[in-house]
C-alpha cells in the first residue's frame, strides 16, 4: 500500500515537479491549488501534507 501525500501548491510548475518526483518514488499524490480545495481533500487517509504557506484566499 502506497503512502498518500497531499501537495498544496498554487505554482503549477512546483506542484508538477513535486507530484512527478513523489509518484516516481512510489507515493500516491493528491493535488490542491488553493486552501479551499485542500480543506476538502484533508482526511484521516493522508499520511503527509506538503503545504505552501503563502497562498491566495485561505493561506
mmCIF file of the N, C-alpha and C atoms, coordinates in Angstrom:
data_MODEL
# 
_entry.id   MODEL 
# 
loop_
_atom_site.group_PDB 
_atom_site.id 
_atom_site.type_symbol 
_atom_site.label_atom_id 
_atom_site.label_alt_id 
_atom_site.label_comp_id 
_atom_site.label_asym_id 
_atom_site.label_entity_id 
_atom_site.label_seq_id 
_atom_site.pdbx_PDB_ins_code 
_atom_site.Cartn_x 
_atom_site.Cartn_y 
_atom_site.Cartn_z 
_atom_site.occupancy 
_atom_site.B_iso_or_equiv 
_atom_site.pdbx_formal_charge 
_atom_site.auth_seq_id 
_atom_site.auth_comp_id 
_atom_site.auth_asym_id 
_atom_site.auth_atom_id 
_atom_site.pdbx_PDB_model_num 
ATOM 1   N N  . UNK A 1 1  ? 0.844   -1.185 0.000   1.00 0.00 ? 1  UNK A N  1 
ATOM 2   C CA . UNK A 1 1  ? 0.000   0.000  0.000   1.00 0.00 ? 1  UNK A CA 1 
ATOM 3   C C  . UNK A 1 1  ? 0.888   1.248  0.000   1.00 0.00 ? 1  UNK A C  1 
ATOM 4   N N  . UNK A 1 2  ? 0.625   2.156  -0.925  1.00 0.00 ? 2  UNK A N  1 
ATOM 5   C CA . UNK A 1 2  ? 1.416   3.378  -1.047  1.00 0.00 ? 2  UNK A CA 1 
ATOM 6   C C  . UNK A 1 2  ? 0.955   4.416  -0.030  1.00 0.00 ? 2  UNK A C  1 
ATOM 7   N N  . UNK A 1 3  ? 1.907   5.164  0.480   1.00 0.00 ? 3  UNK A N  1 
ATOM 8   C CA . UNK A 1 3  ? 1.569   6.286  1.348   1.00 0.00 ? 3  UNK A CA 1 
ATOM 9   C C  . UNK A 1 3  ? 0.892   7.363  0.513   1.00 0.00 ? 3  UNK A C  1 
ATOM 10  N N  . UNK A 1 4  ? -0.064  8.072  1.121   1.00 0.00 ? 4  UNK A N  1 
ATOM 11  C CA . UNK A 1 4  ? -0.820  9.123  0.429   1.00 0.00 ? 4  UNK A CA 1 
ATOM 12  C C  . UNK A 1 4  ? -0.336  10.487 0.889   1.00 0.00 ? 4  UNK A C  1 
ATOM 13  N N  . UNK A 1 5  ? 0.017   11.336 -0.083  1.00 0.00 ? 5  UNK A N  1 
ATOM 14  C CA . UNK A 1 5  ? 0.539   12.668 0.203   1.00 0.00 ? 5  UNK A CA 1 
ATOM 15  C C  . UNK A 1 5  ? -0.314  13.702 -0.521  1.00 0.00 ? 5  UNK A C  1 
ATOM 16  N N  . UNK A 1 6  ? -0.715  14.719 0.213   1.00 0.00 ? 6  UNK A N  1 
ATOM 17  C CA . UNK A 1 6  ? -1.434  15.856 -0.372  1.00 0.00 ? 6  UNK A CA 1 
ATOM 18  C C  . UNK A 1 6  ? -0.444  16.984 -0.581  1.00 0.00 ? 6  UNK A C  1 
ATOM 19  N N  . UNK A 1 7  ? -0.314  17.438 -1.826  1.00 0.00 ? 7  UNK A N  1 
ATOM 20  C CA . UNK A 1 7  ? 0.540   18.571 -2.161  1.00 0.00 ? 7  UNK A CA 1 
ATOM 21  C C  . UNK A 1 7  ? -0.360  19.775 -2.393  1.00 0.00 ? 7  UNK A C  1 
ATOM 22  N N  . UNK A 1 8  ? -0.185  20.810 -1.567  1.00 0.00 ? 8  UNK A N  1 
ATOM 23  C CA . UNK A 1 8  ? -0.976  22.036 -1.687  1.00 0.00 ? 8  UNK A CA 1 
ATOM 24  C C  . UNK A 1 8  ? -0.025  23.128 -2.165  1.00 0.00 ? 8  UNK A C  1 
ATOM 25  N N  . UNK A 1 9  ? -0.139  23.470 -3.449  1.00 0.00 ? 9  UNK A N  1 
ATOM 26  C CA . UNK A 1 9  ? 0.796   24.401 -4.076  1.00 0.00 ? 9  UNK A CA 1 
ATOM 27  C C  . UNK A 1 9  ? 0.096   25.123 -5.218  1.00 0.00 ? 9  UNK A C  1 
ATOM 28  N N  . UNK A 1 10 ? 0.125   26.456 -5.206  1.00 0.00 ? 10 UNK A N  1 
ATOM 29  C CA . UNK A 1 10 ? -0.538  27.222 -6.251  1.00 0.00 ? 10 UNK A CA 1 
ATOM 30  C C  . UNK A 1 10 ? 0.335   27.440 -7.482  1.00 0.00 ? 10 UNK A C  1 
ATOM 31  N N  . UNK A 1 11 ? 1.630   27.260 -7.369  1.00 0.00 ? 11 UNK A N  1 
ATOM 32  C CA . UNK A 1 11 ? 2.528   27.374 -8.520  1.00 0.00 ? 11 UNK A CA 1 
ATOM 33  C C  . UNK A 1 11 ? 2.511   26.047 -9.285  1.00 0.00 ? 11 UNK A C  1 
ATOM 34  N N  . UNK A 1 12 ? 2.009   26.076 -10.496 1.00 0.00 ? 12 UNK A N  1 
ATOM 35  C CA . UNK A 1 12 ? 1.823   24.866 -11.307 1.00 0.00 ? 12 UNK A CA 1 
ATOM 36  C C  . UNK A 1 12 ? 3.125   24.094 -11.517 1.00 0.00 ? 12 UNK A C  1 
ATOM 37  N N  . UNK A 1 13 ? 4.204   24.814 -11.833 1.00 0.00 ? 13 UNK A N  1 
ATOM 38  C CA . UNK A 1 13 ? 5.483   24.140 -12.097 1.00 0.00 ? 13 UNK A CA 1 
ATOM 39  C C  . UNK A 1 13 ? 6.020   23.420 -10.865 1.00 0.00 ? 13 UNK A C  1 
ATOM 40  N N  . UNK A 1 14 ? 5.952   24.071 -9.713  1.00 0.00 ? 14 UNK A N  1 
ATOM 41  C CA . UNK A 1 14 ? 6.432   23.448 -8.475  1.00 0.00 ? 14 UNK A CA 1 
ATOM 42  C C  . UNK A 1 14 ? 5.564   22.246 -8.121  1.00 0.00 ? 14 UNK A C  1 
ATOM 43  N N  . UNK A 1 15 ? 4.250   22.401 -8.247  1.00 0.00 ? 15 UNK A N  1 
ATOM 44  C CA . UNK A 1 15 ? 3.333   21.301 -7.960  1.00 0.00 ? 15 UNK A CA 1 
ATOM 45  C C  . UNK A 1 15 ? 3.576   20.110 -8.871  1.00 0.00 ? 15 UNK A C  1 
ATOM 46  N N  . UNK A 1 16 ? 3.804   20.385 -10.156 1.00 0.00 ? 16 UNK A N  1 
ATOM 47  C CA . UNK A 1 16 ? 4.084   19.307 -11.111 1.00 0.00 ? 16 UNK A CA 1 
ATOM 48  C C  . UNK A 1 16 ? 5.373   18.576 -10.746 1.00 0.00 ? 16 UNK A C  1 
ATOM 49  N N  . UNK A 1 17 ? 6.409   19.336 -10.399 1.00 0.00 ? 17 UNK A N  1 
ATOM 50  C CA . UNK A 1 17 ? 7.685   18.735 -10.033 1.00 0.00 ? 17 UNK A CA 1 
ATOM 51  C C  . UNK A 1 17 ? 7.553   17.853 -8.798  1.00 0.00 ? 17 UNK A C  1 
ATOM 52  N N  . UNK A 1 18 ? 6.858   18.354 -7.779  1.00 0.00 ? 18 UNK A N  1 
ATOM 53  C CA . UNK A 1 18 ? 6.647   17.566 -6.568  1.00 0.00 ? 18 UNK A CA 1 
ATOM 54  C C  . UNK A 1 18 ? 5.845   16.305 -6.865  1.00 0.00 ? 18 UNK A C  1 
ATOM 55  N N  . UNK A 1 19 ? 4.765   16.454 -7.623  1.00 0.00 ? 19 UNK A N  1 
ATOM 56  C CA . UNK A 1 19 ? 3.925   15.299 -7.939  1.00 0.00 ? 19 UNK A CA 1 
ATOM 57  C C  . UNK A 1 19 ? 4.713   14.242 -8.714  1.00 0.00 ? 19 UNK A C  1 
ATOM 58  N N  . UNK A 1 20 ? 5.457   14.667 -9.710  1.00 0.00 ? 20 UNK A N  1 
ATOM 59  C CA . UNK A 1 20 ? 6.227   13.718 -10.518 1.00 0.00 ? 20 UNK A CA 1 
ATOM 60  C C  . UNK A 1 20 ? 7.279   12.999 -9.671  1.00 0.00 ? 20 UNK A C  1 
ATOM 61  N N  . UNK A 1 21 ? 7.992   13.740 -8.863  1.00 0.00 ? 21 UNK A N  1 
ATOM 62  C CA . UNK A 1 21 ? 9.050   13.149 -8.025  1.00 0.00 ? 21 UNK A CA 1 
ATOM 63  C C  . UNK A 1 21 ? 8.476   12.173 -7.014  1.00 0.00 ? 21 UNK A C  1 
ATOM 64  N N  . UNK A 1 22 ? 7.395   12.558 -6.361  1.00 0.00 ? 22 UNK A N  1 
ATOM 65  C CA . UNK A 1 22 ? 6.793   11.703 -5.343  1.00 0.00 ? 22 UNK A CA 1 
ATOM 66  C C  . UNK A 1 22 ? 6.152   10.456 -5.963  1.00 0.00 ? 22 UNK A C  1 
ATOM 67  N N  . UNK A 1 23 ? 5.531   10.617 -7.113  1.00 0.00 ? 23 UNK A N  1 
ATOM 68  C CA . UNK A 1 23 ? 4.920   9.480  -7.801  1.00 0.00 ? 23 UNK A CA 1 
ATOM 69  C C  . UNK A 1 23 ? 5.993   8.476  -8.218  1.00 0.00 ? 23 UNK A C  1 
ATOM 70  N N  . UNK A 1 24 ? 7.099   8.968  -8.745  1.00 0.00 ? 24 UNK A N  1 
ATOM 71  C CA . UNK A 1 24 ? 8.205   8.079  -9.130  1.00 0.00 ? 24 UNK A CA 1 
ATOM 72  C C  . UNK A 1 24 ? 8.771   7.333  -7.923  1.00 0.00 ? 24 UNK A C  1 
ATOM 73  N N  . UNK A 1 25 ? 8.698   7.964  -6.753  1.00 0.00 ? 25 UNK A N  1 
ATOM 74  C CA . UNK A 1 25 ? 9.203   7.332  -5.530  1.00 0.00 ? 25 UNK A CA 1 
ATOM 75  C C  . UNK A 1 25 ? 8.200   6.343  -4.948  1.00 0.00 ? 25 UNK A C  1 
ATOM 76  N N  . UNK A 1 26 ? 7.016   6.232  -5.570  1.00 0.00 ? 26 UNK A N  1 
ATOM 77  C CA . UNK A 1 26 ? 6.044   5.231  -5.150  1.00 0.00 ? 26 UNK A CA 1 
ATOM 78  C C  . UNK A 1 26 ? 4.917   5.724  -4.271  1.00 0.00 ? 26 UNK A C  1 
ATOM 79  N N  . UNK A 1 27 ? 4.802   7.039  -4.112  1.00 0.00 ? 27 UNK A N  1 
ATOM 80  C CA . UNK A 1 27 ? 3.731   7.600  -3.291  1.00 0.00 ? 27 UNK A CA 1 
ATOM 81  C C  . UNK A 1 27 ? 2.494   7.889  -4.135  1.00 0.00 ? 27 UNK A C  1 
ATOM 82  N N  . UNK A 1 28 ? 1.339   7.851  -3.499  1.00 0.00 ? 28 UNK A N  1 
ATOM 83  C CA . UNK A 1 28 ? 0.096   8.286  -4.133  1.00 0.00 ? 28 UNK A CA 1 
ATOM 84  C C  . UNK A 1 28 ? -0.051  9.770  -3.823  1.00 0.00 ? 28 UNK A C  1 
ATOM 85  N N  . UNK A 1 29 ? -0.198  10.600 -4.852  1.00 0.00 ? 29 UNK A N  1 
ATOM 86  C CA . UNK A 1 29 ? -0.192  12.051 -4.673  1.00 0.00 ? 29 UNK A CA 1 
ATOM 87  C C  . UNK A 1 29 ? -1.546  12.640 -5.030  1.00 0.00 ? 29 UNK A C  1 
ATOM 88  N N  . UNK A 1 30 ? -2.071  13.459 -4.126  1.00 0.00 ? 30 UNK A N  1 
ATOM 89  C CA . UNK A 1 30 ? -3.260  14.254 -4.387  1.00 0.00 ? 30 UNK A CA 1 
ATOM 90  C C  . UNK A 1 30 ? -2.798  15.701 -4.493  1.00 0.00 ? 30 UNK A C  1 
ATOM 91  N N  . UNK A 1 31 ? -3.496  16.512 -5.305  1.00 0.00 ? 31 UNK A N  1 
ATOM 92  C CA . UNK A 1 31 ? -3.086  17.902 -5.522  1.00 0.00 ? 31 UNK A CA 1 
ATOM 93  C C  . UNK A 1 31 ? -4.208  18.855 -5.187  1.00 0.00 ? 31 UNK A C  1 
ATOM 94  N N  . UNK A 1 32 ? -3.821  20.015 -4.648  1.00 0.00 ? 32 UNK A N  1 
ATOM 95  C CA . UNK A 1 32 ? -4.748  21.122 -4.432  1.00 0.00 ? 32 UNK A CA 1 
ATOM 96  C C  . UNK A 1 32 ? -4.009  22.402 -4.772  1.00 0.00 ? 32 UNK A C  1 
ATOM 97  N N  . UNK A 1 33 ? -4.677  23.307 -5.487  1.00 0.00 ? 33 UNK A N  1 
ATOM 98  C CA . UNK A 1 33 ? -4.051  24.566 -5.883  1.00 0.00 ? 33 UNK A CA 1 
ATOM 99  C C  . UNK A 1 33 ? -4.431  25.723 -4.975  1.00 0.00 ? 33 UNK A C  1 
ATOM 100 N N  . UNK A 1 34 ? -5.327  25.469 -4.021  1.00 0.00 ? 34 UNK A N  1 
ATOM 101 C CA . UNK A 1 34 ? -5.698  26.527 -3.075  1.00 0.00 ? 34 UNK A CA 1 
ATOM 102 C C  . UNK A 1 34 ? -6.165  25.907 -1.764  1.00 0.00 ? 34 UNK A C  1 
ATOM 103 N N  . UNK A 1 35 ? -6.286  26.749 -0.755  1.00 0.00 ? 35 UNK A N  1 
ATOM 104 C CA . UNK A 1 35 ? -6.653  26.280 0.571   1.00 0.00 ? 35 UNK A CA 1 
ATOM 105 C C  . UNK A 1 35 ? -8.043  25.678 0.644   1.00 0.00 ? 35 UNK A C  1 
ATOM 106 N N  . UNK A 1 36 ? -8.978  26.231 -0.096  1.00 0.00 ? 36 UNK A N  1 
ATOM 107 C CA . UNK A 1 36 ? -10.352 25.705 -0.089  1.00 0.00 ? 36 UNK A CA 1 
ATOM 108 C C  . UNK A 1 36 ? -10.375 24.249 -0.566  1.00 0.00 ? 36 UNK A C  1 
ATOM 109 N N  . UNK A 1 37 ? -9.686  23.987 -1.665  1.00 0.00 ? 37 UNK A N  1 
ATOM 110 C CA . UNK A 1 37 ? -9.644  22.624 -2.211  1.00 0.00 ? 37 UNK A CA 1 
ATOM 111 C C  . UNK A 1 37 ? -8.913  21.694 -1.253  1.00 0.00 ? 37 UNK A C  1 
ATOM 112 N N  . UNK A 1 38 ? -7.848  22.188 -0.642  1.00 0.00 ? 38 UNK A N  1 
ATOM 113 C CA . UNK A 1 38 ? -7.080  21.378 0.307   1.00 0.00 ? 38 UNK A CA 1 
ATOM 114 C C  . UNK A 1 38 ? -7.949  20.937 1.475   1.00 0.00 ? 38 UNK A C  1 
ATOM 115 N N  . UNK A 1 39 ? -8.762  21.848 1.995   1.00 0.00 ? 39 UNK A N  1 
ATOM 116 C CA . UNK A 1 39 ? -9.644  21.503 3.116   1.00 0.00 ? 39 UNK A CA 1 
ATOM 117 C C  . UNK A 1 39 ? -10.619 20.397 2.746   1.00 0.00 ? 39 UNK A C  1 
ATOM 118 N N  . UNK A 1 40 ? -11.053 20.370 1.491   1.00 0.00 ? 40 UNK A N  1 
ATOM 119 C CA . UNK A 1 40 ? -11.977 19.325 1.039   1.00 0.00 ? 40 UNK A CA 1 
ATOM 120 C C  . UNK A 1 40 ? -11.282 17.966 0.926   1.00 0.00 ? 40 UNK A C  1 
ATOM 121 N N  . UNK A 1 41 ? -9.973  17.977 0.679   1.00 0.00 ? 41 UNK A N  1 
ATOM 122 C CA . UNK A 1 41 ? -9.231  16.730 0.488   1.00 0.00 ? 41 UNK A CA 1 
ATOM 123 C C  . UNK A 1 41 ? -8.635  16.159 1.767   1.00 0.00 ? 41 UNK A C  1 
ATOM 124 N N  . UNK A 1 42 ? -8.527  16.975 2.800   1.00 0.00 ? 42 UNK A N  1 
ATOM 125 C CA . UNK A 1 42 ? -7.906  16.517 4.044   1.00 0.00 ? 42 UNK A CA 1 
ATOM 126 C C  . UNK A 1 42 ? -8.822  15.521 4.747   1.00 0.00 ? 42 UNK A C  1 
ATOM 127 N N  . UNK A 1 43 ? -8.232  14.368 5.085   1.00 0.00 ? 43 UNK A N  1 
ATOM 128 C CA . UNK A 1 43 ? -8.953  13.353 5.851   1.00 0.00 ? 43 UNK A CA 1 
ATOM 129 C C  . UNK A 1 43 ? -7.935  12.429 6.509   1.00 0.00 ? 43 UNK A C  1 
ATOM 130 N N  . UNK A 1 44 ? -8.414  11.467 7.253   1.00 0.00 ? 44 UNK A N  1 
ATOM 131 C CA . UNK A 1 44 ? -7.532  10.569 8.008   1.00 0.00 ? 44 UNK A CA 1 
ATOM 132 C C  . UNK A 1 44 ? -6.741  9.598  7.137   1.00 0.00 ? 44 UNK A C  1 
ATOM 133 N N  . UNK A 1 45 ? -7.050  9.512  5.858   1.00 0.00 ? 45 UNK A N  1 
ATOM 134 C CA . UNK A 1 45 ? -6.323  8.569  4.999   1.00 0.00 ? 45 UNK A CA 1 
ATOM 135 C C  . UNK A 1 45 ? -4.993  9.143  4.501   1.00 0.00 ? 45 UNK A C  1 
ATOM 136 N N  . UNK A 1 46 ? -4.745  10.432 4.730   1.00 0.00 ? 46 UNK A N  1 
ATOM 137 C CA . UNK A 1 46 ? -3.486  11.042 4.304   1.00 0.00 ? 46 UNK A CA 1 
ATOM 138 C C  . UNK A 1 46 ? -2.374  10.720 5.293   1.00 0.00 ? 46 UNK A C  1 
ATOM 139 N N  . UNK A 1 47 ? -1.188  10.521 4.750   1.00 0.00 ? 47 UNK A N  1 
ATOM 140 C CA . UNK A 1 47 ? -0.016  10.272 5.585   1.00 0.00 ? 47 UNK A CA 1 
ATOM 141 C C  . UNK A 1 47 ? 0.832   11.520 5.754   1.00 0.00 ? 47 UNK A C  1 
ATOM 142 N N  . UNK A 1 48 ? 0.736   12.459 4.793   1.00 0.00 ? 48 UNK A N  1 
ATOM 143 C CA . UNK A 1 48 ? 1.559   13.664 4.829   1.00 0.00 ? 48 UNK A CA 1 
ATOM 144 C C  . UNK A 1 48 ? 0.899   14.746 4.005   1.00 0.00 ? 48 UNK A C  1 
ATOM 145 N N  . UNK A 1 49 ? 1.040   15.997 4.454   1.00 0.00 ? 49 UNK A N  1 
ATOM 146 C CA . UNK A 1 49 ? 0.605   17.154 3.671   1.00 0.00 ? 49 UNK A CA 1 
ATOM 147 C C  . UNK A 1 49 ? 1.817   18.049 3.467   1.00 0.00 ? 49 UNK A C  1 
ATOM 148 N N  . UNK A 1 50 ? 2.107   18.374 2.208   1.00 0.00 ? 50 UNK A N  1 
ATOM 149 C CA . UNK A 1 50 ? 3.133   19.354 1.870   1.00 0.00 ? 50 UNK A CA 1 
ATOM 150 C C  . UNK A 1 50 ? 2.377   20.623 1.506   1.00 0.00 ? 50 UNK A C  1 
ATOM 151 N N  . UNK A 1 51 ? 2.569   21.666 2.312   1.00 0.00 ? 51 UNK A N  1 
ATOM 152 C CA . UNK A 1 51 ? 1.699   22.840 2.239   1.00 0.00 ? 51 UNK A CA 1 
ATOM 153 C C  . UNK A 1 51 ? 2.496   24.109 1.983   1.00 0.00 ? 51 UNK A C  1 
ATOM 154 N N  . UNK A 1 52 ? 2.135   24.805 0.908   1.00 0.00 ? 52 UNK A N  1 
ATOM 155 C CA . UNK A 1 52 ? 2.675   26.130 0.620   1.00 0.00 ? 52 UNK A CA 1 
ATOM 156 C C  . UNK A 1 52 ? 2.006   27.104 1.596   1.00 0.00 ? 52 UNK A C  1 
ATOM 157 N N  . UNK A 1 53 ? 2.786   27.950 2.253   1.00 0.00 ? 53 UNK A N  1 
ATOM 158 C CA . UNK A 1 53 ? 2.202   28.806 3.290   1.00 0.00 ? 53 UNK A CA 1 
ATOM 159 C C  . UNK A 1 53 ? 1.729   30.167 2.778   1.00 0.00 ? 53 UNK A C  1 
ATOM 160 N N  . UNK A 1 54 ? 2.116   30.582 1.595   1.00 0.00 ? 54 UNK A N  1 
ATOM 161 C CA . UNK A 1 54 ? 1.695   31.872 1.034   1.00 0.00 ? 54 UNK A CA 1 
ATOM 162 C C  . UNK A 1 54 ? 0.812   31.618 -0.183  1.00 0.00 ? 54 UNK A C  1 
ATOM 163 N N  . UNK A 1 55 ? -0.504  31.457 0.079   1.00 0.00 ? 55 UNK A N  1 
ATOM 164 C CA . UNK A 1 55 ? -1.417  31.115 -0.999  1.00 0.00 ? 55 UNK A CA 1 
ATOM 165 C C  . UNK A 1 55 ? -2.544  32.130 -1.074  1.00 0.00 ? 55 UNK A C  1 
ATOM 166 N N  . UNK A 1 56 ? -3.135  32.277 -2.265  1.00 0.00 ? 56 UNK A N  1 
ATOM 167 C CA . UNK A 1 56 ? -4.283  33.181 -2.394  1.00 0.00 ? 56 UNK A CA 1 
ATOM 168 C C  . UNK A 1 56 ? -5.492  32.621 -1.657  1.00 0.00 ? 56 UNK A C  1 
ATOM 169 N N  . UNK A 1 57 ? -6.331  33.500 -1.178  1.00 0.00 ? 57 UNK A N  1 
ATOM 170 C CA . UNK A 1 57 ? -7.518  33.055 -0.428  1.00 0.00 ? 57 UNK A CA 1 
ATOM 171 C C  . UNK A 1 57 ? -7.133  32.599 0.950   1.00 0.00 ? 57 UNK A C  1 
ATOM 172 N N  . UNK A 1 58 ? -7.445  31.373 1.274   1.00 0.00 ? 58 UNK A N  1 
ATOM 173 C CA . UNK A 1 58 ? -7.068  30.792 2.578   1.00 0.00 ? 58 UNK A CA 1 
ATOM 174 C C  . UNK A 1 58 ? -5.612  30.380 2.495   1.00 0.00 ? 58 UNK A C  1 
ATOM 175 N N  . UNK A 1 59 ? -4.813  30.907 3.387   1.00 0.00 ? 59 UNK A N  1 
ATOM 176 C CA . UNK A 1 59 ? -3.388  30.581 3.385   1.00 0.00 ? 59 UNK A CA 1 
ATOM 177 C C  . UNK A 1 59 ? -3.066  29.663 4.543   1.00 0.00 ? 59 UNK A C  1 
# 
